[in-house]
Amino acid sequence: MNKGELIEVVSSKAEITKAEAGRVVSAVLDGIVDGLKADGKVVLPGFGSFEVRSRTARVGRNPRTGENIKIKATKVPAFKAGKGMKEAVAKKK
């Protein structure tokens, strides 16, 4: 499912127009990003949690030349599914 398909599902389930659903989906995604920037964690009980994780600096290898390269430390977003989502996905249709 991509963003457009998600907007269609939200529009259908909430009985709103696709334009309104698009604004809602965008607002939710922006809120998650803003929460990660500010607090480093966003928790949605039953769904899951988003958090910022730190990756340490490390040495990698250029696959073309085989040369070692330094990869800088960085922060990356991560998602951990909640119990409700895990159970819903595990159930057969």
CNS distance restraints for C-alpha pairs under 8 A (distance, minus, plus):
assign (resid   1 and name CA) (resid   5 and name CA) 5.79 0.50 0.50
assign (resid   1 and name CA) (resid   6 and name CA) 6.56 0.50 0.50
assign (resid   2 and name CA) (resid   6 and name CA) 6.21 0.50 0.50
assign (resid   3 and name CA) (resid   7 and name CA) 6.16 0.50 0.50
assign (resid   4 and name CA) (resid   8 and name CA) 6.39 0.50 0.50
assign (resid   5 and name CA) (resid   9 and name CA) 6.36 0.50 0.50
assign (resid   6 and name CA) (resid  10 and name CA) 6.19 0.50 0.50
assign (resid   6 and name CA) (resid  25 and name CA) 7.99 0.50 0.50
assign (resid   7 and name CA) (resid  11 and name CA) 5.98 0.50 0.50
assign (resid   7 and name CA) (resid  18 and name CA) 6.45 0.50 0.50
assign (resid   7 and name CA) (resid  21 and name CA) 5.54 0.50 0.50
assign (resid   7 and name CA) (resid  22 and name CA) 5.49 0.50 0.50
assign (resid   7 and name CA) (resid  25 and name CA) 6.65 0.50 0.50
assign (resid   8 and name CA) (resid  12 and name CA) 6.15 0.50 0.50
assign (resid   8 and name CA) (resid  18 and name CA) 6.31 0.50 0.50
assign (resid   8 and name CA) (resid  21 and name CA) 7.51 0.50 0.50
assign (resid   9 and name CA) (resid  13 and name CA) 6.07 0.50 0.50
assign (resid  10 and name CA) (resid  14 and name CA) 5.77 0.50 0.50
assign (resid  10 and name CA) (resid  15 and name CA) 7.88 0.50 0.50
assign (resid  10 and name CA) (resid  16 and name CA) 7.93 0.50 0.50
assign (resid  10 and name CA) (resid  21 and name CA) 5.90 0.50 0.50
assign (resid  11 and name CA) (resid  15 and name CA) 5.54 0.50 0.50
assign (resid  11 and name CA) (resid  16 and name CA) 4.96 0.50 0.50
assign (resid  11 and name CA) (resid  17 and name CA) 5.67 0.50 0.50
assign (resid  11 and name CA) (resid  18 and name CA) 5.33 0.50 0.50
assign (resid  11 and name CA) (resid  20 and name CA) 7.58 0.50 0.50
assign (resid  11 and name CA) (resid  21 and name CA) 5.15 0.50 0.50
assign (resid  12 and name CA) (resid  16 and name CA) 6.85 0.50 0.50
assign (resid  16 and name CA) (resid  20 and name CA) 6.32 0.50 0.50
assign (resid  16 and name CA) (resid  21 and name CA) 6.48 0.50 0.50
assign (resid  17 and name CA) (resid  21 and name CA) 6.17 0.50 0.50
assign (resid  18 and name CA) (resid  22 and name CA) 5.93 0.50 0.50
assign (resid  19 and name CA) (resid  23 and name CA) 6.41 0.50 0.50
assign (resid  20 and name CA) (resid  24 and name CA) 6.25 0.50 0.50
assign (resid  21 and name CA) (resid  25 and name CA) 6.08 0.50 0.50
assign (resid  22 and name CA) (resid  26 and name CA) 6.07 0.50 0.50
assign (resid  23 and name CA) (resid  27 and name CA) 5.98 0.50 0.50
assign (resid  24 and name CA) (resid  28 and name CA) 6.20 0.50 0.50
assign (resid  25 and name CA) (resid  29 and name CA) 6.23 0.50 0.50
assign (resid  26 and name CA) (resid  30 and name CA) 6.00 0.50 0.50
assign (resid  27 and name CA) (resid  31 and name CA) 5.99 0.50 0.50
assign (resid  28 and name CA) (resid  32 and name CA) 6.31 0.50 0.50
assign (resid  29 and name CA) (resid  33 and name CA) 6.35 0.50 0.50
assign (resid  30 and name CA) (resid  34 and name CA) 6.06 0.50 0.50
assign (resid  31 and name CA) (resid  35 and name CA) 6.00 0.50 0.50
assign (resid  32 and name CA) (resid  36 and name CA) 6.22 0.50 0.50
assign (resid  32 and name CA) (resid  42 and name CA) 6.50 0.50 0.50
assign (resid  32 and name CA) (resid  50 and name CA) 7.90 0.50 0.50
assign (resid  33 and name CA) (resid  37 and name CA) 6.23 0.50 0.50
assign (resid  34 and name CA) (resid  38 and name CA) 6.12 0.50 0.50
assign (resid  35 and name CA) (resid  39 and name CA) 5.65 0.50 0.50
assign (resid  35 and name CA) (resid  40 and name CA) 6.65 0.50 0.50
assign (resid  35 and name CA) (resid  41 and name CA) 6.51 0.50 0.50
assign (resid  35 and name CA) (resid  42 and name CA) 5.99 0.50 0.50
assign (resid  36 and name CA) (resid  40 and name CA) 4.19 0.50 0.50
assign (resid  36 and name CA) (resid  41 and name CA) 5.20 0.50 0.50
assign (resid  36 and name CA) (resid  42 and name CA) 6.38 0.50 0.50
assign (resid  36 and name CA) (resid  50 and name CA) 7.44 0.50 0.50
assign (resid  36 and name CA) (resid  51 and name CA) 6.40 0.50 0.50
assign (resid  36 and name CA) (resid  52 and name CA) 6.51 0.50 0.50
assign (resid  36 and name CA) (resid  77 and name CA) 7.93 0.50 0.50
assign (resid  40 and name CA) (resid  51 and name CA) 5.48 0.50 0.50
assign (resid  40 and name CA) (resid  52 and name CA) 5.17 0.50 0.50
assign (resid  41 and name CA) (resid  49 and name CA) 7.13 0.50 0.50
assign (resid  41 and name CA) (resid  50 and name CA) 5.60 0.50 0.50
assign (resid  41 and name CA) (resid  51 and name CA) 4.22 0.50 0.50
assign (resid  41 and name CA) (resid  52 and name CA) 6.51 0.50 0.50
assign (resid  42 and name CA) (resid  49 and name CA) 5.63 0.50 0.50
assign (resid  42 and name CA) (resid  50 and name CA) 5.10 0.50 0.50
assign (resid  42 and name CA) (resid  51 and name CA) 6.37 0.50 0.50
assign (resid  43 and name CA) (resid  48 and name CA) 6.24 0.50 0.50
assign (resid  43 and name CA) (resid  49 and name CA) 4.32 0.50 0.50
assign (resid  43 and name CA) (resid  50 and name CA) 6.41 0.50 0.50
assign (resid  44 and name CA) (resid  48 and name CA) 5.39 0.50 0.50
assign (resid  44 and name CA) (resid  49 and name CA) 5.88 0.50 0.50
assign (resid  45 and name CA) (resid  49 and name CA) 7.73 0.50 0.50
assign (resid  45 and name CA) (resid  82 and name CA) 6.86 0.50 0.50
assign (resid  46 and name CA) (resid  82 and name CA) 5.18 0.50 0.50
assign (resid  46 and name CA) (resid  83 and name CA) 5.86 0.50 0.50
assign (resid  46 and name CA) (resid  84 and name CA) 4.52 0.50 0.50
assign (resid  46 and name CA) (resid  85 and name CA) 6.31 0.50 0.50
assign (resid  47 and name CA) (resid  81 and name CA) 6.17 0.50 0.50
assign (resid  47 and name CA) (resid  82 and name CA) 4.87 0.50 0.50
assign (resid  47 and name CA) (resid  83 and name CA) 7.24 0.50 0.50
assign (resid  47 and name CA) (resid  84 and name CA) 6.04 0.50 0.50
assign (resid  47 and name CA) (resid  85 and name CA) 5.26 0.50 0.50
assign (resid  48 and name CA) (resid  79 and name CA) 7.06 0.50 0.50
assign (resid  48 and name CA) (resid  80 and name CA) 5.53 0.50 0.50
assign (resid  48 and name CA) (resid  81 and name CA) 4.20 0.50 0.50
assign (resid  48 and name CA) (resid  82 and name CA) 3.92 0.50 0.50
assign (resid  48 and name CA) (resid  83 and name CA) 7.61 0.50 0.50
assign (resid  48 and name CA) (resid  85 and name CA) 7.27 0.50 0.50
assign (resid  49 and name CA) (resid  79 and name CA) 5.71 0.50 0.50
assign (resid  49 and name CA) (resid  80 and name CA) 5.35 0.50 0.50
assign (resid  49 and name CA) (resid  81 and name CA) 6.54 0.50 0.50
assign (resid  49 and name CA) (resid  82 and name CA) 7.01 0.50 0.50
assign (resid  50 and name CA) (resid  77 and name CA) 6.91 0.50 0.50
assign (resid  50 and name CA) (resid  78 and name CA) 5.61 0.50 0.50
assign (resid  50 and name CA) (resid  79 and name CA) 4.49 0.50 0.50
assign (resid  50 and name CA) (resid  80 and name CA) 6.51 0.50 0.50
assign (resid  51 and name CA) (resid  77 and name CA) 5.77 0.50 0.50
assign (resid  51 and name CA) (resid  78 and name CA) 5.35 0.50 0.50
assign (resid  51 and name CA) (resid  79 and name CA) 6.48 0.50 0.50
assign (resid  52 and name CA) (resid  75 and name CA) 6.34 0.50 0.50
assign (resid  52 and name CA) (resid  76 and name CA) 5.60 0.50 0.50
assign (resid  52 and name CA) (resid  77 and name CA) 4.62 0.50 0.50
assign (resid  52 and name CA) (resid  78 and name CA) 6.09 0.50 0.50
assign (resid  53 and name CA) (resid  75 and name CA) 5.56 0.50 0.50
assign (resid  53 and name CA) (resid  76 and name CA) 5.37 0.50 0.50
assign (resid  53 and name CA) (resid  77 and name CA) 6.20 0.50 0.50
assign (resid  53 and name CA) (resid  78 and name CA) 6.65 0.50 0.50
assign (resid  54 and name CA) (resid  73 and name CA) 7.33 0.50 0.50
assign (resid  54 and name CA) (resid  74 and name CA) 5.87 0.50 0.50
assign (resid  54 and name CA) (resid  75 and name CA) 4.42 0.50 0.50
assign (resid  54 and name CA) (resid  76 and name CA) 6.33 0.50 0.50
assign (resid  55 and name CA) (resid  73 and name CA) 5.48 0.50 0.50
assign (resid  55 and name CA) (resid  74 and name CA) 5.29 0.50 0.50
assign (resid  55 and name CA) (resid  75 and name CA) 5.95 0.50 0.50
assign (resid  55 and name CA) (resid  76 and name CA) 7.28 0.50 0.50
assign (resid  56 and name CA) (resid  72 and name CA) 7.31 0.50 0.50
assign (resid  56 and name CA) (resid  73 and name CA) 4.51 0.50 0.50
assign (resid  56 and name CA) (resid  74 and name CA) 6.76 0.50 0.50
assign (resid  57 and name CA) (resid  70 and name CA) 7.38 0.50 0.50
assign (resid  57 and name CA) (resid  71 and name CA) 5.59 0.50 0.50
assign (resid  57 and name CA) (resid  72 and name CA) 4.64 0.50 0.50
assign (resid  57 and name CA) (resid  73 and name CA) 4.01 0.50 0.50
assign (resid  57 and name CA) (resid  74 and name CA) 7.51 0.50 0.50
assign (resid  58 and name CA) (resid  70 and name CA) 6.09 0.50 0.50
assign (resid  58 and name CA) (resid  71 and name CA) 5.29 0.50 0.50
assign (resid  58 and name CA) (resid  72 and name CA) 6.81 0.50 0.50
assign (resid  58 and name CA) (resid  73 and name CA) 7.41 0.50 0.50
assign (resid  59 and name CA) (resid  68 and name CA) 6.51 0.50 0.50
assign (resid  59 and name CA) (resid  69 and name CA) 5.68 0.50 0.50
assign (resid  59 and name CA) (resid  70 and name CA) 4.71 0.50 0.50
assign (resid  59 and name CA) (resid  71 and name CA) 5.82 0.50 0.50
assign (resid  60 and name CA) (resid  68 and name CA) 5.71 0.50 0.50
assign (resid  60 and name CA) (resid  69 and name CA) 5.20 0.50 0.50
assign (resid  60 and name CA) (resid  70 and name CA) 6.15 0.50 0.50
assign (resid  60 and name CA) (resid  71 and name CA) 6.41 0.50 0.50
assign (resid  61 and name CA) (resid  66 and name CA) 5.76 0.50 0.50
assign (resid  61 and name CA) (resid  67 and name CA) 5.62 0.50 0.50
assign (resid  61 and name CA) (resid  68 and name CA) 4.50 0.50 0.50
assign (resid  61 and name CA) (resid  69 and name CA) 5.68 0.50 0.50
assign (resid  62 and name CA) (resid  66 and name CA) 5.08 0.50 0.50
assign (resid  62 and name CA) (resid  67 and name CA) 5.32 0.50 0.50
assign (resid  62 and name CA) (resid  68 and name CA) 6.29 0.50 0.50
assign (resid  62 and name CA) (resid  69 and name CA) 6.70 0.50 0.50
assign (resid  63 and name CA) (resid  67 and name CA) 7.74 0.50 0.50
assign (resid  81 and name CA) (resid  85 and name CA) 6.16 0.50 0.50
assign (resid  81 and name CA) (resid  86 and name CA) 6.39 0.50 0.50
assign (resid  82 and name CA) (resid  86 and name CA) 6.24 0.50 0.50
assign (resid  83 and name CA) (resid  87 and name CA) 6.16 0.50 0.50
assign (resid  84 and name CA) (resid  88 and name CA) 6.15 0.50 0.50
assign (resid  85 and name CA) (resid  89 and name CA) 6.10 0.50 0.50
assign (resid  86 and name CA) (resid  90 and name CA) 6.10 0.50 0.50
assign (resid  87 and name CA) (resid  91 and name CA) 6.32 0.50 0.50
